[in-house]
Amino acid sequence: MVTEQIDLGNAQGSDQQGNLLKAFAAIPSANIGDGMQRLGLLDSSIQSVWPGACVVGPAFTCWTRPGDNFWIHKALEEAKAGDVIVVNGGGDVTRALIGELIGIRAKIKGIAGFVIDGAVRDADGLAEYGMPVFARAITPAGPYKDGPGMLSIPVAVGGVSVAPGDIIVGDSDGVAVVPRAKAAEILVAATAVQDRENERRAGYEATLDAMLTQRPTS
């Protein structure tokens, strides 16, 4: 596979960014992590809260006091369609930072999804609305709404530094963070990893098929 190199850091048009996001959407987070020398992968405790959730998009970052979602509401107001809202909630799992009501508001606005170092609730409702959410835990306990917090700054989430505009890729394995400035370089490396794995998988499957074909029937 030949991958067009796109420099997101210098890109001025939405078409270039869209092409880059589309390319990353076709690559599993595991292959992206391998392409980054096993770096840039969030703590494995941060997983999708409903089966089959996937997300790809630029990070809109939020840092909030543990257990408080006042600034997540602010993030929802300021984030653009296609953004992934990435929240440093301090890893606290005692109170949910978002639920289905924030989820449906985000869906209406076109937000791509959420990655939260903290807890969420209403997992069934989030699944019903098709809002991808990756979080550390699920709890029914609601949040406080007092602040403080900050938006659009580098944040630490799941042991990884996330800057505004970094590319977030989440799937059934977890979440990868692609630094914006190195996105084109990492795309080439991740694609090469994926191509090698596809080639090896095809060989193994051919061997397995041959074994099954040769098995005697009774």
Accessible surface in RSA format (square Angstrom, percent):
REM  Atomic radii and reference values for relative SASA: ProtOr
REM  Chains: A
REM  Algorithm: Lee & Richards
REM  Probe-radius: 1.40
REM  Slices: 20
REM RES _ NUM      All-atoms   Total-Side   Main-Chain    Non-polar    All polar
REM                ABS   REL    ABS   REL    ABS   REL    ABS   REL    ABS   REL
RES MET A   1   162.90  84.4  91.72  60.7  71.18 169.5  87.38  74.3  75.52 100.1
RES VAL A   2   150.22  98.8 120.66 109.2  29.56  71.2 123.72 107.5  26.50  71.9
RES THR A   3    30.53  21.7  12.78  13.0  17.75  42.3  14.74  19.8  15.79  23.9
RES GLU A   4   125.25  71.9 108.06  81.8  17.19  40.9  51.15  98.9  74.10  60.5
RES GLN A   5   133.45  74.6 106.48  77.8  26.97  64.2  25.97  55.3 107.47  81.5
RES ILE A   6    10.25   5.8   7.56   5.6   2.68   6.5  10.20   7.3   0.05   0.1
RES ASP A   7    66.96  46.9  58.77  58.5   8.19  19.4  30.36  71.5  36.60  36.5
RES LEU A   8     3.10   1.7   2.15   1.5   0.95   2.4   2.15   1.5   0.95   2.6
RES GLY A   9    39.43  48.6   0.00   N/A  39.43  48.6  14.48  39.7  24.95  55.9
RES ASN A  10   108.01  74.5  93.10  90.0  14.91  35.9  27.73  66.7  80.28  77.6
RES ALA A  11    18.70  17.2   1.65   2.6  17.05  38.8   4.23   6.0  14.47  38.3
RES GLN A  12   171.35  95.8 133.86  97.8  37.48  89.2  64.83 138.0 106.52  80.8
RES GLY A  13    36.74  45.3   0.00   N/A  36.74  45.3  31.08  85.3   5.66  12.7
RES SER A  14    96.45  81.5  77.26 103.1  19.19  44.2  53.01 112.9  43.44  60.9
RES ASP A  15   114.51  80.2 107.92 107.4   6.59  15.6  34.88  82.1  79.63  79.4
RES GLN A  16    82.46  46.1  82.46  60.3   0.00   0.0  23.88  50.8  58.58  44.4
RES GLN A  17    49.53  27.7  49.53  36.2   0.00   0.0   6.85  14.6  42.67  32.4
RES GLY A  18    34.91  43.1   0.00   N/A  34.91  43.1  29.52  81.0   5.39  12.1
RES ASN A  19    76.76  52.9  70.89  68.5   5.87  14.1  11.21  27.0  65.56  63.4
RES LEU A  20     0.04   0.0   0.04   0.0   0.00   0.0   0.04   0.0   0.00   0.0
RES LEU A  21    30.92  17.2  30.25  21.6   0.68   1.7  30.56  21.5   0.36   1.0
RES LYS A  22   160.14  78.1 151.05  92.7   9.09  21.6  99.43  89.5  60.71  64.7
RES ALA A  23    30.52  28.1  19.46  30.0  11.06  25.2  29.07  40.9   1.46   3.9
RES PHE A  24     0.00   0.0   0.00   0.0   0.00   0.0   0.00   0.0   0.00   0.0
RES ALA A  25    62.48  57.4  32.72  50.5  29.75  67.7  33.46  47.1  29.02  76.9
RES ALA A  26    73.31  67.4  48.94  75.5  24.37  55.4  61.64  86.8  11.68  30.9
RES ILE A  27     9.04   5.1   5.41   4.0   3.63   8.8   6.39   4.6   2.65   7.2
RES PRO A  28    58.37  42.5  52.62  48.0   5.75  20.9  57.69  47.6   0.68   4.2
RES SER A  29     3.70   3.1   3.70   4.9   0.00   0.0   0.86   1.8   2.84   4.0
RES ALA A  30    44.06  40.5  37.79  58.3   6.27  14.3  42.86  60.4   1.21   3.2
RES ASN A  31     7.80   5.4   7.80   7.5   0.00   0.0   0.00   0.0   7.80   7.5
RES ILE A  32     0.00   0.0   0.00   0.0   0.00   0.0   0.00   0.0   0.00   0.0
RES GLY A  33     0.00   0.0   0.00   N/A   0.00   0.0   0.00   0.0   0.00   0.0
RES ASP A  34    41.24  28.9  31.78  31.6   9.46  22.4   2.62   6.2  38.62  38.5
RES GLY A  35    14.44  17.8   0.00   N/A  14.44  17.8   2.67   7.3  11.77  26.4
RES MET A  36    18.87   9.8   8.55   5.7  10.32  24.6  12.44  10.6   6.42   8.5
RES GLN A  37   151.03  84.5 134.98  98.6  16.06  38.2  40.00  85.2 111.03  84.2
RES ARG A  38   169.42  71.1 152.29  77.6  17.13  40.8  57.72  78.9 111.70  67.7
RES LEU A  39   127.48  71.0 124.04  88.7   3.44   8.7 127.48  89.5   0.00   0.0
RES GLY A  40    17.91  22.1   0.00   N/A  17.91  22.1   9.26  25.4   8.65  19.4
RES LEU A  41    70.65  39.3  53.37  38.2  17.28  43.5  53.37  37.5  17.28  46.5
RES LEU A  42    13.86   7.7   0.99   0.7  12.87  32.4   0.99   0.7  12.87  34.6
RES ASP A  43    57.64  40.4  44.17  44.0  13.46  31.8  20.97  49.4  36.66  36.6
RES SER A  44    88.82  75.1  74.32  99.2  14.50  33.4  43.65  93.0  45.17  63.3
RES SER A  45    58.04  49.0  41.31  55.1  16.73  38.5  18.70  39.8  39.34  55.1
RES ILE A  46     0.61   0.3   0.00   0.0   0.61   1.5   0.00   0.0   0.61   1.7
RES GLN A  47    58.53  32.7  57.37  41.9   1.16   2.8  39.16  83.4  19.37  14.7
RES SER A  48    29.81  25.2  12.27  16.4  17.55  40.4   0.00   0.0  29.81  41.8
RES VAL A  49    18.68  12.3   3.43   3.1  15.26  36.8   7.97   6.9  10.72  29.1
RES TRP A  50    42.99  17.3  40.43  19.6   2.56   6.0  42.99  22.9   0.00   0.0
RES PRO A  51   127.44  92.9 106.72  97.3  20.72  75.3 115.97  95.7  11.47  71.3
RES GLY A  52    62.02  76.5   0.00   N/A  62.02  76.5  36.14  99.2  25.88  58.0
RES ALA A  53     0.93   0.9   0.00   0.0   0.93   2.1   0.31   0.4   0.63   1.7
RES CYS A  54    78.26  59.2  63.11  70.4  15.14  35.6  29.93  75.8  48.32  52.1
RES VAL A  55     6.57   4.3   0.66   0.6   5.91  14.2   6.57   5.7   0.00   0.0
RES VAL A  56    36.09  23.7  17.81  16.1  18.28  44.0  17.81  15.5  18.28  49.6
RES GLY A  57     0.18   0.2   0.00   N/A   0.18   0.2   0.18   0.5   0.00   0.0
RES PRO A  58    15.99  11.7  15.99  14.6   0.00   0.0  15.99  13.2   0.00   0.0
RES ALA A  59     6.13   5.6   0.00   0.0   6.13  13.9   0.00   0.0   6.13  16.2
RES PHE A  60    26.34  13.2  25.13  15.6   1.21   3.1  26.34  16.0   0.00   0.0
RES THR A  61     0.06   0.0   0.00   0.0   0.06   0.1   0.00   0.0   0.06   0.1
RES CYS A  62     0.00   0.0   0.00   0.0   0.00   0.0   0.00   0.0   0.00   0.0
RES TRP A  63   122.59  49.2 122.10  59.1   0.49   1.2 106.43  56.7  16.16  26.2
RES THR A  64     2.57   1.8   0.00   0.0   2.57   6.1   1.52   2.0   1.06   1.6
RES ARG A  65    94.28  39.6  86.28  44.0   8.00  19.1  43.54  59.5  50.74  30.8
RES PRO A  66    67.08  48.9  57.98  52.9   9.10  33.1  58.01  47.9   9.06  56.3
RES GLY A  67     2.85   3.5   0.00   N/A   2.85   3.5   2.04   5.6   0.81   1.8
RES ASP A  68     0.00   0.0   0.00   0.0   0.00   0.0   0.00   0.0   0.00   0.0
RES ASN A  69     3.04   2.1   3.04   2.9   0.00   0.0   0.00   0.0   3.04   2.9
RES PHE A  70    77.10  38.6  76.45  47.4   0.65   1.7  76.84  46.6   0.27   0.8
RES TRP A  71    69.00  27.7  69.00  33.4   0.00   0.0  64.54  34.4   4.45   7.2
RES ILE A  72     0.03   0.0   0.03   0.0   0.00   0.0   0.03   0.0   0.00   0.0
RES HIS A  73    47.53  26.0  47.50  33.0   0.03   0.1  40.27  41.5   7.26   8.4
RES LYS A  74    73.83  36.0  73.83  45.3   0.00   0.0  22.93  20.6  50.90  54.2
RES ALA A  75     0.00   0.0   0.00   0.0   0.00   0.0   0.00   0.0   0.00   0.0
RES LEU A  76     5.28   2.9   4.76   3.4   0.51   1.3   4.76   3.3   0.51   1.4
RES GLU A  77   108.84  62.5  83.06  62.8  25.78  61.4  35.64  68.9  73.19  59.8
RES GLU A  78   105.43  60.5  83.93  63.5  21.50  51.2  31.90  61.7  73.53  60.0
RES ALA A  79     1.63   1.5   0.00   0.0   1.63   3.7   0.07   0.1   1.56   4.1
RES LYS A  80   154.88  75.6 151.50  93.0   3.38   8.0  97.21  87.5  57.67  61.4
RES ALA A  81    74.57  68.6  47.98  74.0  26.60  60.5  48.47  68.3  26.10  69.1
RES GLY A  82    33.13  40.9   0.00   N/A  33.13  40.9  29.93  82.1   3.19   7.2
RES ASP A  83    18.82  13.2  18.82  18.7   0.00   0.0   0.56   1.3  18.25  18.2
RES VAL A  84     0.00   0.0   0.00   0.0   0.00   0.0   0.00   0.0   0.00   0.0
RES ILE A  85     0.00   0.0   0.00   0.0   0.00   0.0   0.00   0.0   0.00   0.0
RES VAL A  86     0.79   0.5   0.79   0.7   0.00   0.0   0.79   0.7   0.00   0.0
RES VAL A  87     0.00   0.0   0.00   0.0   0.00   0.0   0.00   0.0   0.00   0.0
RES ASN A  88    19.91  13.7  19.91  19.2   0.00   0.0   0.00   0.0  19.91  19.2
RES GLY A  89     0.18   0.2   0.00   N/A   0.18   0.2   0.00   0.0   0.18   0.4
RES GLY A  90    53.36  65.8   0.00   N/A  53.36  65.8  24.05  66.0  29.30  65.6
RES GLY A  91    24.66  30.4   0.00   N/A  24.66  30.4  11.22  30.8  13.43  30.1
RES ASP A  92    35.65  25.0  26.77  26.6   8.87  21.0  12.78  30.1  22.87  22.8
RES VAL A  93    65.98  43.4  56.88  51.5   9.09  21.9  56.88  49.4   9.09  24.7
RES THR A  94    92.01  65.4  78.25  79.3  13.76  32.8  73.91  99.3  18.10  27.4
RES ARG A  95    76.85  32.3  76.52  39.0   0.33   0.8   3.72   5.1  73.13  44.3
RES ALA A  96     0.80   0.7   0.34   0.5   0.47   1.1   0.34   0.5   0.47   1.2
RES LEU A  97     1.41   0.8   1.41   1.0   0.00   0.0   1.41   1.0   0.00   0.0
RES ILE A  98     3.91   2.2   0.00   0.0   3.91   9.4   3.91   2.8   0.00   0.0
RES GLY A  99     9.57  11.8   0.00   N/A   9.57  11.8   4.42  12.1   5.15  11.5
RES GLU A 100    60.17  34.5  60.17  45.5   0.00   0.0   3.50   6.8  56.68  46.3
RES LEU A 101   132.80  74.0 132.40  94.7   0.40   1.0 132.40  93.0   0.40   1.1
RES ILE A 102    10.33   5.9   9.92   7.4   0.41   1.0   9.92   7.1   0.41   1.1
RES GLY A 103     0.00   0.0   0.00   N/A   0.00   0.0   0.00   0.0   0.00   0.0
RES ILE A 104    57.56  32.8  57.56  42.9   0.00   0.0  57.56  41.4   0.00   0.0
RES ARG A 105    97.30  40.9  91.99  46.9   5.31  12.6  48.31  66.0  48.99  29.7
RES ALA A 106     0.00   0.0   0.00   0.0   0.00   0.0   0.00   0.0   0.00   0.0
RES LYS A 107   101.00  49.3  89.85  55.1  11.15  26.5  54.33  48.9  46.66  49.7
RES ILE A 108   143.67  81.8 110.98  82.7  32.69  78.8 119.13  85.8  24.54  66.6
RES LYS A 109    75.38  36.8  57.92  35.5  17.46  41.6  58.68  52.8  16.70  17.8
RES GLY A 110    33.39  41.2   0.00   N/A  33.39  41.2  25.56  70.2   7.83  17.5
RES ILE A 111     6.66   3.8   0.00   0.0   6.66  16.0   0.00   0.0   6.66  18.1
RES ALA A 112    26.46  24.3  10.74  16.6  15.73  35.8  20.84  29.3   5.63  14.9
RES GLY A 113     0.00   0.0   0.00   N/A   0.00   0.0   0.00   0.0   0.00   0.0
RES PHE A 114     0.00   0.0   0.00   0.0   0.00   0.0   0.00   0.0   0.00   0.0
RES VAL A 115     0.75   0.5   0.75   0.7   0.00   0.0   0.75   0.7   0.00   0.0
RES ILE A 116     0.00   0.0   0.00   0.0   0.00   0.0   0.00   0.0   0.00   0.0
RES ASP A 117    12.66   8.9  12.66  12.6   0.00   0.0   0.00   0.0  12.66  12.6
RES GLY A 118     0.00   0.0   0.00   N/A   0.00   0.0   0.00   0.0   0.00   0.0
RES ALA A 119     0.00   0.0   0.00   0.0   0.00   0.0   0.00   0.0   0.00   0.0
RES VAL A 120     0.00   0.0   0.00   0.0   0.00   0.0   0.00   0.0   0.00   0.0
RES ARG A 121    81.69  34.3  81.69  41.6   0.00   0.0   8.21  11.2  73.47  44.5
RES ASP A 122    56.74  39.7  39.01  38.8  17.73  41.9  12.76  30.0  43.98  43.9
RES ALA A 123    19.43  17.9  15.63  24.1   3.80   8.6  15.85  22.3   3.58   9.5
RES ASP A 124   128.06  89.7 119.59 119.0   8.47  20.0  39.37  92.7  88.69  88.4
RES GLY A 125     6.89   8.5   0.00   N/A   6.89   8.5   3.38   9.3   3.51   7.9
RES LEU A 126     0.00   0.0   0.00   0.0   0.00   0.0   0.00   0.0   0.00   0.0
RES ALA A 127    38.58  35.5  24.62  38.0  13.95  31.7  24.98  35.2  13.59  36.0
RES GLU A 128   139.75  80.2 102.00  77.2  37.75  89.9  44.69  86.4  95.06  77.6
RES TYR A 129    67.62  31.6  56.98  32.4  10.65  27.7  30.74  23.1  36.88  45.5
RES GLY A 130    26.07  32.1   0.00   N/A  26.07  32.1  19.69  54.0   6.38  14.3
RES MET A 131     0.81   0.4   0.81   0.5   0.00   0.0   0.81   0.7   0.00   0.0
RES PRO A 132    16.15  11.8  16.15  14.7   0.00   0.0  16.15  13.3   0.00   0.0
RES VAL A 133     0.00   0.0   0.00   0.0   0.00   0.0   0.00   0.0   0.00   0.0
RES PHE A 134     0.00   0.0   0.00   0.0   0.00   0.0   0.00   0.0   0.00   0.0
RES ALA A 135     4.56   4.2   0.00   0.0   4.56  10.4   0.00   0.0   4.56  12.1
RES ARG A 136    60.59  25.4  42.93  21.9  17.67  42.1  17.66  24.1  42.93  26.0
RES ALA A 137    32.43  29.8  20.94  32.3  11.49  26.1  32.37  45.6   0.06   0.2
RES ILE A 138    96.29  54.8  66.78  49.7  29.51  71.1  66.78  48.1  29.51  80.1
RES THR A 139    19.96  14.2  18.86  19.1   1.10   2.6   8.22  11.0  11.74  17.7
RES PRO A 140   119.10  86.8 105.56  96.2  13.54  49.2 110.42  91.2   8.68  54.0
RES ALA A 141    35.41  32.6  25.22  38.9  10.19  23.2  35.41  49.9   0.00   0.0
RES GLY A 142    19.73  24.3   0.00   N/A  19.73  24.3  11.20  30.7   8.53  19.1
RES PRO A 143    28.96  21.1  11.04  10.1  17.92  65.2  11.06   9.1  17.90 111.3
RES TYR A 144   107.96  50.4 104.34  59.4   3.63   9.4  77.44  58.2  30.53  37.6
RES LYS A 145   115.04  56.1  97.01  59.5  18.03  42.9  85.79  77.2  29.26  31.2
RES ASP A 146   110.38  77.3  77.73  77.4  32.65  77.2  28.37  66.8  82.01  81.8
RES GLY A 147     5.98   7.4   0.00   N/A   5.98   7.4   1.61   4.4   4.38   9.8
RES PRO A 148    98.56  71.8  92.20  84.0   6.35  23.1  97.47  80.5   1.09   6.8
RES GLY A 149    17.58  21.7   0.00   N/A  17.58  21.7   6.93  19.0  10.65  23.8
RES MET A 150    96.71  50.1  93.55  61.9   3.16   7.5  76.78  65.3  19.92  26.4
RES LEU A 151    25.84  14.4   9.90   7.1  15.94  40.1   9.90   7.0  15.94  42.9
RES SER A 152    58.44  49.4  39.92  53.3  18.52  42.7  28.48  60.6  29.97  42.0
RES ILE A 153    39.03  22.2  38.37  28.6   0.67   1.6  39.03  28.1   0.00   0.0
RES PRO A 154    91.66  66.8  77.99  71.1  13.67  49.7  78.35  64.7  13.31  82.7
RES VAL A 155     7.75   5.1   0.06   0.1   7.69  18.5   7.60   6.6   0.15   0.4
RES ALA A 156    61.87  56.9  54.67  84.4   7.20  16.4  55.16  77.7   6.71  17.8
RES VAL A 157     0.03   0.0   0.00   0.0   0.03   0.1   0.03   0.0   0.00   0.0
RES GLY A 158     5.34   6.6   0.00   N/A   5.34   6.6   1.47   4.0   3.87   8.7
RES GLY A 159    82.55 101.8   0.00   N/A  82.55 101.8  41.64 114.3  40.91  91.6
RES VAL A 160    22.97  15.1  18.62  16.9   4.35  10.5  22.80  19.8   0.17   0.5
RES SER A 161    85.28  72.1  65.99  88.1  19.29  44.4  45.52  96.9  39.76  55.7
RES VAL A 162     0.43   0.3   0.43   0.4   0.00   0.0   0.43   0.4   0.00   0.0
RES ALA A 163    35.87  33.0  35.45  54.7   0.42   1.0  35.45  49.9   0.42   1.1
RES PRO A 164    53.66  39.1  40.09  36.5  13.56  49.3  40.45  33.4  13.21  82.1
RES GLY A 165    10.86  13.4   0.00   N/A  10.86  13.4   9.42  25.9   1.44   3.2
RES ASP A 166    10.37   7.3  10.37  10.3   0.00   0.0   0.00   0.0  10.37  10.3
RES ILE A 167     0.20   0.1   0.20   0.1   0.00   0.0   0.20   0.1   0.00   0.0
RES ILE A 168     0.98   0.6   0.98   0.7   0.00   0.0   0.98   0.7   0.00   0.0
RES VAL A 169     4.35   2.9   4.35   3.9   0.00   0.0   4.35   3.8   0.00   0.0
RES GLY A 170     1.51   1.9   0.00   N/A   1.51   1.9   0.00   0.0   1.51   3.4
RES ASP A 171    22.68  15.9  22.67  22.6   0.01   0.0  16.91  39.8   5.77   5.8
RES SER A 172    90.66  76.6  68.60  91.6  22.06  50.8  40.83  86.9  49.84  69.8
RES ASP A 173    93.85  65.7  71.28  71.0  22.57  53.4  18.14  42.7  75.71  75.5
RES GLY A 174     7.24   8.9   0.00   N/A   7.24   8.9   7.24  19.9   0.00   0.0
RES VAL A 175     4.42   2.9   0.17   0.2   4.25  10.3   0.17   0.1   4.25  11.5
RES ALA A 176     0.00   0.0   0.00   0.0   0.00   0.0   0.00   0.0   0.00   0.0
RES VAL A 177     3.51   2.3   2.46   2.2   1.05   2.5   2.46   2.1   1.05   2.9
RES VAL A 178     0.00   0.0   0.00   0.0   0.00   0.0   0.00   0.0   0.00   0.0
RES PRO A 179    55.50  40.4  55.50  50.6   0.00   0.0  55.50  45.8   0.00   0.0
RES ARG A 180    85.25  35.8  83.97  42.8   1.28   3.1  27.06  37.0  58.19  35.3
RES ALA A 181    87.41  80.4  60.89  94.0  26.51  60.3  62.58  88.1  24.83  65.8
RES LYS A 182   118.46  57.8 116.00  71.2   2.47   5.9  60.93  54.8  57.53  61.3
RES ALA A 183     0.52   0.5   0.04   0.1   0.48   1.1   0.04   0.1   0.48   1.3
RES ALA A 184    16.01  14.7  14.58  22.5   1.43   3.3  14.58  20.5   1.43   3.8
RES GLU A 185   117.37  67.4 108.08  81.8   9.29  22.1  46.22  89.4  71.15  58.1
RES ILE A 186    13.05   7.4  12.65   9.4   0.40   1.0  13.05   9.4   0.00   0.0
RES LEU A 187     1.45   0.8   1.45   1.0   0.00   0.0   1.45   1.0   0.00   0.0
RES VAL A 188    58.65  38.6  57.15  51.7   1.50   3.6  57.46  49.9   1.19   3.2
RES ALA A 189    36.77  33.8  28.73  44.3   8.04  18.3  35.62  50.2   1.15   3.0
RES ALA A 190     0.00   0.0   0.00   0.0   0.00   0.0   0.00   0.0   0.00   0.0
RES THR A 191     6.24   4.4   6.24   6.3   0.00   0.0   3.98   5.3   2.26   3.4
RES ALA A 192    39.29  36.1  33.08  51.0   6.21  14.1  38.70  54.5   0.59   1.6
RES VAL A 193    15.14  10.0  15.04  13.6   0.10   0.2  15.08  13.1   0.06   0.2
RES GLN A 194    26.99  15.1  26.99  19.7   0.00   0.0   3.55   7.6  23.44  17.8
RES ASP A 195    39.83  27.9  33.84  33.7   5.99  14.2  24.74  58.2  15.09  15.1
RES ARG A 196   137.05  57.5 135.01  68.8   2.04   4.9  65.83  90.0  71.22  43.2
RES GLU A 197    60.16  34.5  57.22  43.3   2.94   7.0  16.65  32.2  43.51  35.5
RES ASN A 198    67.71  46.7  61.74  59.7   5.97  14.4  24.43  58.8  43.28  41.8
RES GLU A 199   135.03  77.5 121.94  92.3  13.09  31.2  48.90  94.6  86.14  70.3
RES ARG A 200   145.88  61.2 138.13  70.4   7.75  18.4  50.48  69.0  95.40  57.8
RES ARG A 201   113.69  47.7 111.64  56.9   2.05   4.9  44.96  61.4  68.73  41.7
RES ALA A 202    59.12  54.4  50.39  77.8   8.74  19.9  54.23  76.4   4.90  13.0
RES GLY A 203    38.84  47.9   0.00   N/A  38.84  47.9  35.51  97.4   3.33   7.5
RES TYR A 204   143.02  66.8 138.46  78.8   4.57  11.9 112.81  84.8  30.22  37.2
RES GLU A 205    90.39  51.9  90.07  68.1   0.32   0.8  33.10  64.0  57.29  46.8
RES ALA A 206    62.43  57.4  50.14  77.4  12.28  27.9  56.35  79.4   6.07  16.1
RES THR A 207    81.39  57.9  75.79  76.8   5.61  13.4  55.04  73.9  26.35  39.8
RES LEU A 208    95.31  53.1  94.20  67.4   1.11   2.8  94.80  66.6   0.52   1.4
RES ASP A 209    84.97  59.5  82.95  82.6   2.02   4.8  25.28  59.5  59.69  59.5
RES ALA A 210    44.73  41.1  37.77  58.3   6.96  15.8  44.69  62.9   0.04   0.1
RES MET A 211   112.57  58.3 104.06  68.9   8.51  20.3  88.83  75.5  23.74  31.5
RES LEU A 212    89.22  49.7  74.20  53.1  15.02  37.8  74.55  52.4  14.67  39.5
RES THR A 213   114.69  81.6  84.82  86.0  29.87  71.2  70.17  94.2  44.53  67.3
RES GLN A 214   141.87  79.3 114.25  83.5  27.62  65.8  44.65  95.0  97.22  73.7
RES ARG A 215   151.53  63.6 138.83  70.8  12.69  30.2  52.79  72.1  98.74  59.8
RES PRO A 216   121.70  88.7  96.78  88.2  24.92  90.6 107.56  88.8  14.14  87.9
RES THR A 217   134.89  95.9 102.09 103.5  32.80  78.2  75.19 101.0  59.70  90.3
RES SER A 218   163.54 138.2  85.39 114.0  78.14 180.0  87.20 185.7  76.34 107.0
END  Absolute sums over single chains surface
CHAIN  1 A    11017.6       8820.6       2196.9       6343.3       4674.3
END  Absolute sums over all chains
TOTAL         11017.6       8820.6       2196.9       6343.3       4674.3
